[in-house]
Amino acid sequence: MDYIKLSELSKSQSTILVESVGKPFWITKYVAGQQPTKYEVYTEGCDKKYTITTDKGLVNVSEGQLSSMLVKYHWEGQANIIGKKFLIKDNGKTGIDIRYYFNGVYGEKPRIPTNDEVPPTPDYY
């Protein structure tokens, strides 16, 4: 599966269906002209990221973005985004000032994961 940029998803007003969330990794901060370095363990000065597998491809999100997604589907002390849809939007800015937002798409019955290890998500929304 290929990676897809958040900018492509926000421009096309696409929804994504979350299939799984990978383990955290740390990546060096962006510096113009340099390739970022990825680490599997905590590394000081690096940003914590997660890879989300979606129906459109793989998406890297920050810890804050993942937290925001979980809060949207929080109910009675539990949060599960597997099988949930999100609409990707941005703040209309460019460059370093751009921010991406994940808005929950409610009212649709969630897709139950096929993996037997993941319990079905209750349909609270």
TORMIBA-943823 format. One record per atom (N, C-alpha, C, O): residue number from 1; atom name; x, y, z. Coordinates in nm, 3 decimals. Layout:
residues N
{node NUM CA {X Y Z}} ...
***
This chain:
residues 125
{node 1 N {0.084 -0.117 0.000}} {node 1 CA {0.000 0.000 0.000}} {node 1 C {0.089 0.124 0.000}} {node 1 O {0.193 0.126 0.067}} {node 2 N {0.050 0.226 -0.073}} {node 2 CA {0.130 0.348 -0.087}} {node 2 C {0.087 0.455 0.012}} {node 2 O {-0.027 0.458 0.059}} {node 3 N {0.182 0.544 0.043}} {node 3 CA {0.151 0.659 0.128}} {node 3 C {0.076 0.762 0.047}} {node 3 O {0.099 0.778 -0.073}} {node 4 N {-0.015 0.833 0.113}} {node 4 CA {-0.089 0.942 0.050}} {node 4 C {-0.073 1.066 0.138}} {node 4 O {-0.075 1.057 0.260}} {node 5 N {-0.058 1.181 0.073}} {node 5 CA {-0.037 1.305 0.147}} {node 5 C {-0.169 1.360 0.198}} {node 5 O {-0.273 1.349 0.132}} {node 6 N {-0.164 1.420 0.317}} {node 6 CA {-0.283 1.484 0.372}} {node 6 C {-0.330 1.598 0.282}} {node 6 O {-0.449 1.625 0.274}} {node 7 N {-0.236 1.665 0.216}} {node 7 CA {-0.273 1.775 0.126}} {node 7 C {-0.361 1.726 0.011}} {node 7 O {-0.455 1.795 -0.029}} {node 8 N {-0.331 1.609 -0.042}} {node 8 CA {-0.413 1.552 -0.149}} {node 8 C {-0.553 1.519 -0.100}} {node 8 O {-0.652 1.542 -0.171}} {node 9 N {-0.563 1.465 0.020}} {node 9 CA {-0.693 1.430 0.076}} {node 9 C {-0.777 1.553 0.107}} {node 9 O {-0.898 1.553 0.086}} {node 10 N {-0.714 1.659 0.158}} {node 10 CA {-0.791 1.779 0.192}} {node 10 C {-0.836 1.854 0.067}} {node 10 O {-0.946 1.909 0.065}} {node 11 N {-0.754 1.857 -0.036}} {node 11 CA {-0.791 1.926 -0.160}} {node 11 C {-0.910 1.859 -0.227}} {node 11 O {-0.997 1.926 -0.283}} {node 12 N {-0.914 1.726 -0.221}} {node 12 CA {-1.022 1.652 -0.288}} {node 12 C {-1.143 1.632 -0.197}} {node 12 O {-1.241 1.569 -0.238}} {node 13 N {-1.137 1.686 -0.073}} {node 13 CA {-1.246 1.670 0.024}} {node 13 C {-1.282 1.522 0.041}} {node 13 O {-1.399 1.486 0.051}} {node 14 N {-1.180 1.437 0.044}} {node 14 CA {-1.199 1.293 0.056}} {node 14 C {-1.222 1.251 0.200}} {node 14 O {-1.173 1.314 0.294}} {node 15 N {-1.297 1.145 0.216}} {node 15 CA {-1.309 1.081 0.346}} {node 15 C {-1.216 0.961 0.347}} {node 15 O {-1.192 0.898 0.244}} {node 16 N {-1.165 0.930 0.465}} {node 16 CA {-1.084 0.809 0.480}} {node 16 C {-1.152 0.718 0.580}} {node 16 O {-1.218 0.764 0.674}} {node 17 N {-1.135 0.589 0.561}} {node 17 CA {-1.186 0.488 0.652}} {node 17 C {-1.065 0.427 0.721}} {node 17 O {-0.980 0.367 0.655}} {node 18 N {-1.057 0.441 0.853}} {node 18 CA {-0.941 0.392 0.928}} {node 18 C {-0.951 0.239 0.941}} {node 18 O {-1.052 0.186 0.989}} {node 19 N {-0.846 0.170 0.898}} {node 19 CA {-0.842 0.024 0.907}} {node 19 C {-0.752 -0.022 1.021}} {node 19 O {-0.783 -0.122 1.086}} {node 20 N {-0.641 0.049 1.045}} {node 20 CA {-0.553 0.014 1.158}} {node 20 C {-0.460 0.131 1.188}} {node 20 O {-0.441 0.220 1.105}} {node 21 N {-0.402 0.127 1.307}} {node 21 CA {-0.306 0.228 1.350}} {node 21 C {-0.178 0.155 1.390}} {node 21 O {-0.181 0.063 1.471}} {node 22 N {-0.067 0.198 1.333}} {node 22 CA {0.061 0.133 1.361}} {node 22 C {0.127 0.182 1.488}} {node 22 O {0.077 0.273 1.555}} {node 23 N {0.238 0.121 1.521}} {node 23 CA {0.316 0.160 1.639}} {node 23 C {0.375 0.299 1.618}} {node 23 O {0.395 0.341 1.504}} {node 24 N {0.403 0.371 1.727}} {node 24 CA {0.462 0.503 1.711}} {node 24 C {0.605 0.496 1.659}} {node 24 O {0.675 0.396 1.679}} {node 25 N {0.647 0.603 1.593}} {node 25 CA {0.786 0.619 1.553}} {node 25 C {0.821 0.766 1.569}} {node 25 O {0.733 0.850 1.584}} {node 26 N {0.949 0.796 1.567}} {node 26 CA {0.996 0.933 1.585}} {node 26 C {1.072 0.973 1.461}} {node 26 O {1.149 0.895 1.405}} {node 27 N {1.049 1.098 1.416}} {node 27 CA {1.111 1.146 1.294}} {node 27 C {1.171 1.284 1.320}} {node 27 O {1.113 1.366 1.392}} {node 28 N {1.289 1.309 1.260}} {node 28 CA {1.354 1.437 1.281}} {node 28 C {1.268 1.550 1.226}} {node 28 O {1.193 1.531 1.130}} {node 29 N {1.279 1.665 1.287}} {node 29 CA {1.201 1.781 1.243}} {node 29 C {1.243 1.822 1.103}} {node 29 O {1.356 1.798 1.061}} {node 30 N {1.150 1.884 1.030}} {node 30 CA {1.174 1.923 0.891}} {node 30 C {1.281 2.031 0.882}} {node 30 O {1.273 2.134 0.950}} {node 31 N {1.380 2.006 0.798}} {node 31 CA {1.483 2.105 0.765}} {node 31 C {1.494 2.104 0.612}} {node 31 O {1.513 1.999 0.551}} {node 32 N {1.481 2.222 0.553}} {node 32 CA {1.483 2.233 0.406}} {node 32 C {1.609 2.168 0.348}} {node 32 O {1.720 2.194 0.394}} {node 33 N {1.588 2.084 0.247}} {node 33 CA {1.699 2.022 0.178}} {node 33 C {1.754 1.895 0.242}} {node 33 O {1.847 1.835 0.188}} {node 34 N {1.701 1.854 0.355}} {node 34 CA {1.751 1.734 0.422}} {node 34 C {1.642 1.627 0.428}} {node 34 O {1.524 1.658 0.447}} {node 35 N {1.683 1.504 0.413}} {node 35 CA {1.590 1.392 0.429}} {node 35 C {1.568 1.367 0.578}} {node 35 O {1.664 1.363 0.655}} {node 36 N {1.442 1.349 0.620}} {node 36 CA {1.418 1.320 0.761}} {node 36 C {1.466 1.179 0.798}} {node 36 O {1.466 1.089 0.715}} {node 37 N {1.508 1.163 0.922}} {node 37 CA {1.552 1.033 0.972}} {node 37 C {1.443 0.978 1.063}} {node 37 O {1.388 1.050 1.146}} {node 38 N {1.413 0.849 1.045}} {node 38 CA {1.307 0.783 1.121}} {node 38 C {1.370 0.691 1.225}} {node 38 O {1.465 0.618 1.195}} {node 39 N {1.316 0.695 1.349}} {node 39 CA {1.364 0.611 1.458}} {node 39 C {1.248 0.531 1.515}} {node 39 O {1.135 0.579 1.520}} {node 40 N {1.276 0.409 1.559}} {node 40 CA {1.173 0.323 1.617}} {node 40 C {1.159 0.342 1.768}} {node 40 O {1.062 0.296 1.827}} {node 41 N {1.256 0.409 1.830}} {node 41 CA {1.253 0.435 1.974}} {node 41 C {1.259 0.586 1.996}} {node 41 O {1.300 0.661 1.907}} {node 42 N {1.219 0.628 2.116}} {node 42 CA {1.219 0.771 2.147}} {node 42 C {1.357 0.831 2.121}} {node 42 O {1.459 0.778 2.164}} {node 43 N {1.357 0.944 2.051}} {node 43 CA {1.480 1.016 2.024}} {node 43 C {1.454 1.164 2.053}} {node 43 O {1.361 1.223 1.997}} {node 44 N {1.534 1.222 2.138}} {node 44 CA {1.514 1.361 2.178}} {node 44 C {1.519 1.454 2.057}} {node 44 O {1.604 1.440 1.969}} {node 45 N {1.427 1.549 2.055}} {node 45 CA {1.422 1.648 1.947}} {node 45 C {1.346 1.603 1.825}} {node 45 O {1.339 1.676 1.726}} {node 46 N {1.288 1.484 1.830}} {node 46 CA {1.212 1.432 1.716}} {node 46 C {1.062 1.438 1.743}} {node 46 O {1.019 1.443 1.859}} {node 47 N {0.984 1.438 1.636}} {node 47 CA {0.838 1.439 1.647}} {node 47 C {0.785 1.296 1.648}} {node 47 O {0.830 1.211 1.571}} {node 48 N {0.688 1.270 1.736}} {node 48 CA {0.625 1.139 1.746}} {node 48 C {0.514 1.130 1.641}} {node 48 O {0.429 1.219 1.632}} {node 49 N {0.514 1.024 1.562}} {node 49 CA {0.417 1.005 1.454}} {node 49 C {0.361 0.864 1.459}} {node 49 O {0.418 0.775 1.521}} {node 50 N {0.248 0.847 1.391}} {node 50 CA {0.184 0.716 1.377}} {node 50 C {0.146 0.698 1.230}} {node 50 O {0.110 0.794 1.162}} {node 51 N {0.154 0.575 1.181}} {node 51 CA {0.108 0.545 1.045}} {node 51 C {-0.029 0.481 1.056}} {node 51 O {-0.047 0.381 1.125}} {node 52 N {-0.125 0.541 0.988}} {node 52 CA {-0.261 0.489 0.985}} {node 52 C {-0.287 0.425 0.850}} {node 52 O {-0.263 0.487 0.746}} {node 53 N {-0.336 0.302 0.851}} {node 53 CA {-0.376 0.235 0.728}} {node 53 C {-0.521 0.271 0.702}} {node 53 O {-0.607 0.249 0.788}} {node 54 N {-0.548 0.326 0.584}} {node 54 CA {-0.683 0.366 0.547}} {node 54 C {-0.723 0.300 0.416}} {node 54 O {-0.642 0.232 0.352}} {node 55 N {-0.847 0.320 0.376}} {node 55 CA {-0.893 0.266 0.250}} {node 55 C {-0.829 0.337 0.130}} {node 55 O {-0.834 0.285 0.019}} {node 56 N {-0.768 0.454 0.151}} {node 56 CA {-0.705 0.530 0.043}} {node 56 C {-0.554 0.507 0.036}} {node 56 O {-0.491 0.536 -0.066}} {node 57 N {-0.495 0.457 0.144}} {node 57 CA {-0.351 0.437 0.151}} {node 57 C {-0.301 0.461 0.292}} {node 57 O {-0.380 0.470 0.386}} {node 58 N {-0.170 0.471 0.306}} {node 58 CA {-0.108 0.494 0.437}} {node 58 C {-0.094 0.644 0.461}} {node 58 O {-0.056 0.718 0.371}} {node 59 N {-0.124 0.687 0.583}} {node 59 CA {-0.116 0.828 0.620}} {node 59 C {-0.037 0.840 0.750}} {node 59 O {-0.066 0.769 0.846}} {node 60 N {0.063 0.929 0.752}} {node 60 CA {0.135 0.958 0.876}} {node 60 C {0.068 1.074 0.945}} {node 60 O {0.042 1.178 0.884}} {node 61 N {0.039 1.057 1.075}} {node 61 CA {-0.024 1.164 1.154}} {node 61 C {0.056 1.186 1.281}} {node 61 O {0.127 1.098 1.328}} {node 62 N {0.043 1.305 1.335}} {node 62 CA {0.112 1.339 1.460}} {node 62 C {0.034 1.281 1.578}} {node 62 O {-0.079 1.235 1.565}} {node 63 N {0.098 1.287 1.693}} {node 63 CA {0.033 1.240 1.816}} {node 63 C {-0.092 1.323 1.844}} {node 63 O {-0.194 1.270 1.886}} {node 64 N {-0.084 1.454 1.821}} {node 64 CA {-0.197 1.543 1.843}} {node 64 C {-0.313 1.513 1.749}} {node 64 O {-0.429 1.517 1.791}} {node 65 N {-0.282 1.485 1.622}} {node 65 CA {-0.388 1.452 1.526}} {node 65 C {-0.457 1.321 1.562}} {node 65 O {-0.579 1.310 1.552}} {node 66 N {-0.379 1.222 1.604}} {node 66 CA {-0.438 1.094 1.645}} {node 66 C {-0.525 1.113 1.769}} {node 66 O {-0.634 1.057 1.777}} {node 67 N {-0.478 1.193 1.864}} {node 67 CA {-0.558 1.221 1.984}} {node 67 C {-0.689 1.288 1.947}} {node 67 O {-0.794 1.254 2.002}} {node 68 N {-0.683 1.382 1.855}} {node 68 CA {-0.803 1.451 1.808}} {node 68 C {-0.902 1.353 1.746}} {node 68 O {-1.023 1.365 1.767}} {node 69 N {-0.853 1.258 1.669}} {node 69 CA {-0.938 1.157 1.606}} {node 69 C {-1.005 1.071 1.712}} {node 69 O {-1.124 1.040 1.702}} {node 70 N {-0.929 1.031 1.813}} {node 70 CA {-0.984 0.946 1.919}} {node 70 C {-1.091 1.019 2.000}} {node 70 O {-1.192 0.959 2.038}} {node 71 N {-1.071 1.147 2.026}} {node 71 CA {-1.168 1.225 2.102}} {node 71 C {-1.302 1.233 2.028}} {node 71 O {-1.407 1.235 2.091}} {node 72 N {-1.298 1.238 1.897}} {node 72 CA {-1.421 1.248 1.818}} {node 72 C {-1.510 1.124 1.836}} {node 72 O {-1.632 1.133 1.821}} {node 73 N {-1.450 1.010 1.867}} {node 73 CA {-1.527 0.886 1.885}} {node 73 C {-1.513 0.832 2.027}} {node 73 O {-1.511 0.711 2.048}} {node 74 N {-1.505 0.920 2.124}} {node 74 CA {-1.495 0.883 2.264}} {node 74 C {-1.636 0.869 2.323}} {node 74 O {-1.721 0.955 2.303}} {node 75 N {-1.658 0.760 2.395}} {node 75 CA {-1.788 0.738 2.457}} {node 75 C {-1.770 0.651 2.580}} {node 75 O {-1.714 0.541 2.572}} {node 76 N {-1.816 0.698 2.694}} {node 76 CA {-1.813 0.625 2.820}} {node 76 C {-1.676 0.567 2.851}} {node 76 O {-1.664 0.449 2.887}} {node 77 N {-1.573 0.648 2.838}} {node 77 CA {-1.438 0.607 2.876}} {node 77 C {-1.365 0.523 2.773}} {node 77 O {-1.254 0.476 2.800}} {node 78 N {-1.423 0.503 2.655}} {node 78 CA {-1.357 0.425 2.551}} {node 78 C {-1.353 0.504 2.420}} {node 78 O {-1.442 0.584 2.392}} {node 79 N {-1.249 0.480 2.342}} {node 79 CA {-1.236 0.543 2.212}} {node 79 C {-1.180 0.441 2.114}} {node 79 O {-1.081 0.374 2.143}} {node 80 N {-1.243 0.431 1.999}} {node 80 CA {-1.196 0.338 1.897}} {node 80 C {-1.224 0.401 1.761}} {node 80 O {-1.339 0.434 1.730}} {node 81 N {-1.120 0.417 1.680}} {node 81 CA {-1.139 0.477 1.548}} {node 81 C {-1.133 0.375 1.436}} {node 81 O {-1.149 0.411 1.319}} {node 82 N {-1.109 0.249 1.468}} {node 82 CA {-1.105 0.145 1.367}} {node 82 C {-1.244 0.131 1.305}} {node 82 O {-1.343 0.112 1.376}} {node 83 N {-1.250 0.139 1.173}} {node 83 CA {-1.379 0.129 1.104}} {node 83 C {-1.455 0.260 1.097}} {node 83 O {-1.569 0.262 1.050}} {node 84 N {-1.394 0.369 1.142}} {node 84 CA {-1.460 0.500 1.141}} {node 84 C {-1.411 0.583 1.023}} {node 84 O {-1.298 0.566 0.976}} {node 85 N {-1.497 0.674 0.977}} {node 85 CA {-1.463 0.762 0.865}} {node 85 C {-1.432 0.902 0.915}} {node 85 O {-1.490 0.951 1.012}} {node 86 N {-1.338 0.966 0.845}} {node 86 CA {-1.299 1.103 0.875}} {node 86 C {-1.287 1.182 0.745}} {node 86 O {-1.243 1.130 0.643}} {node 87 N {-1.328 1.309 0.752}} {node 87 CA {-1.311 1.403 0.642}} {node 87 C {-1.190 1.488 0.676}} {node 87 O {-1.182 1.545 0.785}} {node 88 N {-1.095 1.497 0.583}} {node 88 CA {-0.973 1.573 0.605}} {node 88 C {-0.993 1.715 0.553}} {node 88 O {-1.032 1.735 0.438}} {node 89 N {-0.965 1.814 0.639}} {node 89 CA {-0.974 1.955 0.600}} {node 89 C {-0.846 2.025 0.642}} {node 89 O {-0.773 1.977 0.729}} {node 90 N {-0.819 2.140 0.579}} {node 90 CA {-0.705 2.221 0.621}} {node 90 C {-0.751 2.361 0.655}} {node 90 O {-0.867 2.396 0.635}} {node 91 N {-0.659 2.442 0.707}} {node 91 CA {-0.693 2.577 0.749}} {node 91 C {-0.680 2.680 0.637}} {node 91 O {-0.695 2.799 0.661}} {node 92 N {-0.652 2.636 0.515}} {node 92 CA {-0.644 2.726 0.402}} {node 92 C {-0.510 2.796 0.385}} {node 92 O {-0.493 2.875 0.293}} {node 93 N {-0.415 2.768 0.473}} {node 93 CA {-0.284 2.831 0.464}} {node 93 C {-0.188 2.740 0.389}} {node 93 O {-0.223 2.627 0.354}} {node 94 N {-0.068 2.788 0.364}} {node 94 CA {0.032 2.708 0.294}} {node 94 C {0.161 2.705 0.374}} {node 94 O {0.178 2.779 0.471}} {node 95 N {0.251 2.618 0.330}} {node 95 CA {0.383 2.610 0.393}} {node 95 C {0.377 2.561 0.536}} {node 95 O {0.299 2.472 0.569}} {node 96 N {0.461 2.620 0.619}} {node 96 CA {0.473 2.574 0.757}} {node 96 C {0.350 2.607 0.841}} {node 96 O {0.330 2.548 0.947}} {node 97 N {0.266 2.701 0.794}} {node 97 CA {0.147 2.742 0.869}} {node 97 C {0.025 2.655 0.845}} {node 97 O {-0.077 2.673 0.912}} {node 98 N {0.032 2.560 0.751}} {node 98 CA {-0.085 2.476 0.721}} {node 98 C {-0.110 2.378 0.835}} {node 98 O {-0.017 2.323 0.893}} {node 99 N {-0.236 2.356 0.864}} {node 99 CA {-0.278 2.259 0.966}} {node 99 C {-0.389 2.174 0.907}} {node 99 O {-0.474 2.223 0.833}} {node 100 N {-0.388 2.045 0.940}} {node 100 CA {-0.489 1.952 0.891}} {node 100 C {-0.579 1.909 1.006}} {node 100 O {-0.534 1.887 1.118}} {node 101 N {-0.708 1.898 0.976}} {node 101 CA {-0.808 1.861 1.076}} {node 101 C {-0.883 1.738 1.030}} {node 101 O {-0.910 1.720 0.911}} {node 102 N {-0.916 1.651 1.125}} {node 102 CA {-0.987 1.527 1.098}} {node 102 C {-1.127 1.539 1.158}} {node 102 O {-1.143 1.536 1.280}} {node 103 N {-1.227 1.553 1.074}} {node 103 CA {-1.366 1.565 1.119}} {node 103 C {-1.435 1.430 1.104}} {node 103 O {-1.433 1.371 0.997}} {node 104 N {-1.494 1.383 1.212}} {node 104 CA {-1.564 1.256 1.208}} {node 104 C {-1.685 1.262 1.117}} {node 104 O {-1.755 1.363 1.112}} {node 105 N {-1.709 1.153 1.043}} {node 105 CA {-1.828 1.142 0.958}} {node 105 C {-1.924 1.053 1.034}} {node 105 O {-1.905 0.931 1.043}} {node 106 N {-2.029 1.114 1.089}} {node 106 CA {-2.122 1.042 1.176}} {node 106 C {-2.246 1.000 1.098}} {node 106 O {-2.270 1.045 0.986}} {node 107 N {-2.324 0.912 1.160}} {node 107 CA {-2.451 0.871 1.102}} {node 107 C {-2.443 0.750 1.012}} {node 107 O {-2.546 0.698 0.968}} {node 108 N {-2.323 0.703 0.983}} {node 108 CA {-2.308 0.583 0.902}} {node 108 C {-2.273 0.467 0.993}} {node 108 O {-2.202 0.483 1.092}} {node 109 N {-2.324 0.351 0.959}} {node 109 CA {-2.291 0.232 1.038}} {node 109 C {-2.142 0.200 1.016}} {node 109 O {-2.097 0.193 0.902}} {node 110 N {-2.066 0.181 1.126}} {node 110 CA {-1.923 0.155 1.109}} {node 110 C {-1.898 0.018 1.046}} {node 110 O {-1.975 -0.076 1.064}} {node 111 N {-1.788 0.010 0.973}} {node 111 CA {-1.746 -0.117 0.915}} {node 111 C {-1.678 -0.197 1.024}} {node 111 O {-1.587 -0.147 1.090}} {node 112 N {-1.721 -0.321 1.043}} {node 112 CA {-1.662 -0.409 1.144}} {node 112 C {-1.531 -0.465 1.087}} {node 112 O {-1.531 -0.519 0.976}} {node 113 N {-1.419 -0.453 1.161}} {node 113 CA {-1.292 -0.506 1.112}} {node 113 C {-1.300 -0.657 1.089}} {node 113 O {-1.369 -0.728 1.162}} {node 114 N {-1.230 -0.704 0.987}} {node 114 CA {-1.229 -0.847 0.957}} {node 114 C {-1.132 -0.923 1.046}} {node 114 O {-1.143 -1.045 1.059}} {node 115 N {-1.038 -0.853 1.106}} {node 115 CA {-0.938 -0.916 1.191}} {node 115 C {-1.005 -0.959 1.323}} {node 115 O {-1.062 -0.875 1.393}} {node 116 N {-1.000 -1.087 1.356}} {node 116 CA {-1.066 -1.139 1.476}} {node 116 C {-1.007 -1.084 1.605}} {node 116 O {-1.071 -1.090 1.710}} {node 117 N {-0.883 -1.029 1.599}} {node 117 CA {-0.820 -0.976 1.720}} {node 117 C {-0.877 -0.840 1.761}} {node 117 O {-0.864 -0.799 1.876}} {node 118 N {-0.940 -0.771 1.669}} {node 118 CA {-0.994 -0.638 1.700}} {node 118 C {-1.144 -0.653 1.727}} {node 118 O {-1.219 -0.696 1.639}} {node 119 N {-1.187 -0.616 1.849}} {node 119 CA {-1.330 -0.630 1.879}} {node 119 C {-1.414 -0.530 1.799}} {node 119 O {-1.363 -0.423 1.766}} {node 120 N {-1.538 -0.561 1.767}} {node 120 CA {-1.623 -0.468 1.694}} {node 120 C {-1.646 -0.339 1.776}} {node 120 O {-1.650 -0.343 1.899}} {node 121 N {-1.660 -0.230 1.707}} {node 121 CA {-1.685 -0.102 1.771}} {node 121 C {-1.833 -0.083 1.790}} {node 121 O {-1.910 -0.099 1.695}} {node 122 N {-1.878 -0.050 1.912}} {node 122 CA {-2.020 -0.024 1.932}} {node 122 C {-2.064 0.096 1.848}} {node 122 O {-1.987 0.189 1.829}} {node 123 N {-2.187 0.093 1.799}} {node 123 CA {-2.238 0.199 1.713}} {node 123 C {-2.305 0.306 1.799}} {node 123 O {-2.428 0.314 1.803}} {node 124 N {-2.224 0.390 1.867}} {node 124 CA {-2.278 0.494 1.953}} {node 124 C {-2.310 0.620 1.876}} {node 124 O {-2.383 0.706 1.925}} {node 125 N {-2.259 0.632 1.756}} {node 125 CA {-2.270 0.759 1.684}} {node 125 C {-2.363 0.745 1.571}} {node 125 O {-2.386 0.841 1.497}} 
***
